[in-house]
Amino acid sequence: MALSRPEEKQLRALLGRPIPRDYLTLMRTFPAKLHEGLAARGADDEQPLFREVSTVIRENRLAREDDCWTEDGPWPGDQLMIGSEIGGDRFSLSVSKRPAVVFRFMHETGEFERIGTLRTYVQAVKRWLREDAETITEALESAGMRKKRQAAESAWDIERLAQATEAPRMEDRAKLSGNADDWGDATLFYNAADRIPDALRCCEQWIARSPGEPFPLTYKVELLGALVSHEVGPKQRRDLAGQYREVFEDLHALHAAHIAAAEAALATARLAGDPGGPEAAELDLELARRAATKPST
């Protein structure tokens, strides 16, 4: 089933940060043959690429409830689980990188191994289905796939540099359109280029055009933290600390408003007596509370 707007909202609330556009595009226009091939392999939560958005949401929610994944404890907040493999390994997408990068989580060591871009990984999944390999690992490594993956890694590095030079064009497009998503893209591109002040400038426009949305505010908190880590003088550090406190207070107030709205919606659903209403409202309330308690990095 294609990704719906409510499902996208649930997924973003669960992660507390933007989702890479290439993954959103994949889930909105999931190829029919790929969907059929994965479905024929068995349960969705046992496949290297989850085809149903409900599975993605459920597995990521469950992953974040357990605190024994890695040496540091919980599942990393910037890793979106997108698949699993026989034996217990998981596949995830780093939502903090542009373009999106797929990792394999090795459950025996608690470490993440980089595989490549999302496009490379989807091609490997298709190869796995076509060749009827036992595991996705065989598809990744067989018939010269390792060389292809290494070439894709080099291509990814080139593409990353190209995107860094693309950031000013993204900002120009955002100025013309005035669209919140375009300002968000400009923010992410500047951040990828390590041009944090420019990213912050675009982030302000992103926030202004996204009233009531916590994600741009959350991203600003991360940008301010990244800027503080750079070499800055005492005065600038104090100014940044003040900005950090202000945006964090705004974010806290926004989360409180979302929780209050979710609580009111749950009370209304219970009074209405709709069998499915309270369950959906309870999930919205859970996501609102989870987003409010998610630590900023």
N, C-alpha and C positions, 0 to 999 in steps of 0.2 A: 504494500500500500504506500502511495506517495506521501511524502512529508507534508503535513498540513500546517497552517499557521499556528493553531493552538499547540501542536506537538513541538514545533520549533520553539515556541515560547517556553514550554516546559523544559526542553533540553537546555536552553540558554539559562533558565533560572537554576537548573540543577548544577550547571558548570560555573555560573557566576561570571562568565566572560564570553566574548563573541565566539561564534563557531566559524571555522574557515569556509569561505564561499564554495570552494571546490567540493567539499563534503556535502554542503547543503544542496548543491546542484545534483550531485550523485543521488541523494536520497529523494529529491523531488522528481527526478526523471530516471528512476532505477530501471536499467535495461531489462526487458521482458525475458529474454533468453537467460540472462544471468540469474534472474529471480527464479525461473523454472528450474534451472540447474541446481541451485542451492536448495530449493524446496525438495528436490528429489533425493538429496543427500541426507535428509532427516531434520530433526528439530532445529529451529533457527538459532537457539542459544548454544549450539554445538558446531557452528559453522565459522570459518575464518573471516567471513564478512556478513554481519547481521543484515538481513534484507528488510526486516520490519522495524519501524521506528519505535514501536512499543517495546521490543526487545532491547534496543539501544538504551532507552530510558530506564527500563527495569534493571538491566545489568549494571549500568553506571550508578544507579541509586544503591543497589546492593553492595557494589564495590566500595562505595564511600561510607558504608555502615561498618565495614570491617577495618580494624586498625593493625593488621599483621601482614600486609602485603610486602613491604620492603624493610630494609634496615631501619629507616626512619619511622616506620609504622604504617600510616594510612596510604591509600592509593593517591598518587599525585594529582592535585587539582587541575593541572593543565593537560592531563592525559584523558582523552575521550575513548573509552573502550568500544571497539567496532567489530570485534570478532574473537573467536576462541579456537583452540585446537585440541585434538585428542591428546591426553597427557597432562592438561592443565595450563599450558601456556596461553597467554592472551595477546591480542593485537590491539594497538591503540593508536590514536591520532593526536599528535601534539598540537593543541589548539593555540599555542602561543607562537607558532612558527608560520611564516608565509614564504613559499607555498607550504601546504600541509605536509607533514612528514609522518610516516607510519613507523611504529616501533613494535618489536616483539617483547612482551614481558615474560621472562623466563622464571617460572614459579619456583624452580629448585634453588636458584641463586638470588632471586628478588631483584634482578637487574634488568634494565631495558636495553635491547639491542636495536640499533637503527637499521631499518630495511630500505627505505627510500621514499620517494614521493607517493602520494595517494594514487596517481595514475599508474605508476609502476606496479604498485601492489594490486590494484584491480586487474591489471593484465595478468599478473601471476595467479590470481584466483581463477580467472577464465582459463588459463593454461591448466591449472589443477583439475578443473571440471572436464576439460577437453581430453586430457591424457588419463583421466581416472586414476590419478596418483593417490597413494594412501594418505599422505599428509601434504599440507601446503608447503612444508619445508622442501619436499621432493620437487615440487613445481618451481620453487624459487631457485634451487640449486642445479636442477637437471638441464641437460642439453644447452650448456653454456649460459644458463640464466645468471650465474654469478657475474660473468663478464658484462652482461647486459645491465645488471644492477649497478656495477661499478661505473659503467658509462652513464647510467641515469644519475648517479651521485654527482659526477662531474657536471652533467647538464644542470643539475639542481643548483650547484654553486654558481654557474654562469647565469642561471635564471635569477638567482637571488641578487646578484650584482645588477642585472638588468632592471629588476624591480626597484632597487635603490635609486637608480637614475630616473625611474618612472614616477617617483613620489611627487615632484613638482607638477607634473602633468595631471596626476590624480587630484591635487589640490585645485588646479585650474578648473577641472571638470566639476568639482564640488562647488566652486564659486559660481559657476554657470547654472548648475542644477539646483543648488540650495538643498539638496537631498541629504538627509541624516546619514544614510548608508554610505554615500559617497564621501562625506566627511570622515566617517569611520574608517573607510578604506585608506584615505589619505593619512590618517593618524597611524594606522598599522604599517603602511609603507615607510613613512618617515622613521618609525620606531625600528623597523628592520634595518634601516640604513644607519642606525645609531645616531640619528639627528633628533635628540630628545626635545630640545626647545621647540623645533618645528612641529614635532608630534603633539606637544602640549598645546601649541597654538591652534592646531586643527582639532584637537580634542575639545577645546572650549566651544568651537562651533558645533561639534558633534553633540555636546551636552545641551547647548541652546536649542537645537532642533530635535531633541529627544526628551521632551518633558515627561517626567514620571518613569523613565527608564533607568534602572540602576547600572546597566552595563557600561555606559560611557563614564560615569562617575568612578566605577570600580577601576576602569582602565587608567583614569587620571591618577588615582592613588598609586597604581603600579609605576606610572611614568615619573611621578614625583619621587618615588623611592629609588628609581633608576638614576634620576638626576642627582640625588643626594650622594649616590655611590661614586659619582664622578668627582674629580678634583675641583672643589669650589671653596671659596673663602668663607670665613666665619659669618659675615653679614648675609651672604647669599644663602648659607645653610640655615640661618635663623629664619629668613624669609620663606624658604622652602618648607621649613617645619611648620610655620604659621599657615601656609597654604594647605599643607597636608591635614592639619587639624580641621580647617574649615571644610574641606571637601569630605573628610571622614564624617564630620557631624551632619553634613547634607545627606550623605549616603545612609547614615544611621536613621535619620528622620524619614527618608524615603522608604527604607525597609519597614519601619514601624507603621507607615501608612499602608503599605502593601499587606502586612499581617492583619491590620485592623479591617481592611477591606475583605480579605479572605475569611476572617472570622465572621463578619457580617453575612457574607455569601453562604457560609456553612449553616448559620442559624436560619437564614431564609429557606435554604434547601430542605432542612429538617422540618420546618413548618409546612412546606409545600407538600410533603409526603411523597415526592417522586422517588421511586426505588433507587434509581441510578444517580440522582442529584447529590445526595450527601457524600457518596464515594468520590465523585469528581471534585467536589468542594474540599473534601478532606485532603486530597492529593495537592490541590492548589495551596492549601494552608501549610502542608508539610514542606512544599517547595519554597514558599515564602519564608518560613522559619529557617530552613536550611541555608538559604541565600543570606539571611541576616546574620547567621553565626559563622559563615565562611570567613576564615582569616584572609586578610589582604596580603599580597606578597609584593 
